[in-house]
């Protein structure tokens, strides 16, 4: 399975800024090894501009940061998987901790999105992660297992492994500069791998588990070399083309 190097721009960039940056990333991905994929989760309003800037055949693929679990309807402010496909997206994120915390998204709702997005043809990354309070309270395992069980509840047992990935993003490491240490990442990713192996008939061993939370050009190589780390999901450091490209190419000698 290819490693997945993902940028999450969150609520940053106008169309022009996004198109420039997407072009800048793409031009630096000529050296992306064949065993890596790169994807950009851009704001909805910038997706069409990024698609146009990248053109057909780009290495950098596009994704939405969220979607609603219906094809169309009276859902003011929401975006369907079909609309993302229409903007040249092949991917979507569901369950980002910022949406859980700031917009009150429940595990059950995230589970509906995950299954609906996959059934609609989008490859899907389910984001999970514990708060510092949950970690300090010894709740790491039950929190991750609950988020996985409910987030994946509607997903078919035989889903192709490359279509579903999990992003482990400890809430206390997001945007804080405090990256989780190797021991913490290894423990959480092993727990997630064990869950996926049990949950899926055959693909659970191959599904990608990404790490997210203060990933930078200086720590990416160490992180992707850890067991059960199959890529990264990068926030702040993905906003500059040069920095994200350095992360996507981490460990590749020039
Ligand atoms: P930072 O890389 O800014 O910590 O954000 C991580 C994240 O939330 C990616 O989805």
Boltz pocket constraint, residues with backbone or C-beta under 6 A from the ligand:
constraints:
  - pocket:
      binder: B
      contacts: [[A, 8], [A, 96], [A, 169], [A, 173], [A, 174], [A, 175], [A, 176], [A, 177], [A, 212], [A, 213], [A, 214], [A, 215], [A, 233], [A, 234], [A, 235], [A, 236], [A, 237]]
      max_distance: 6.0
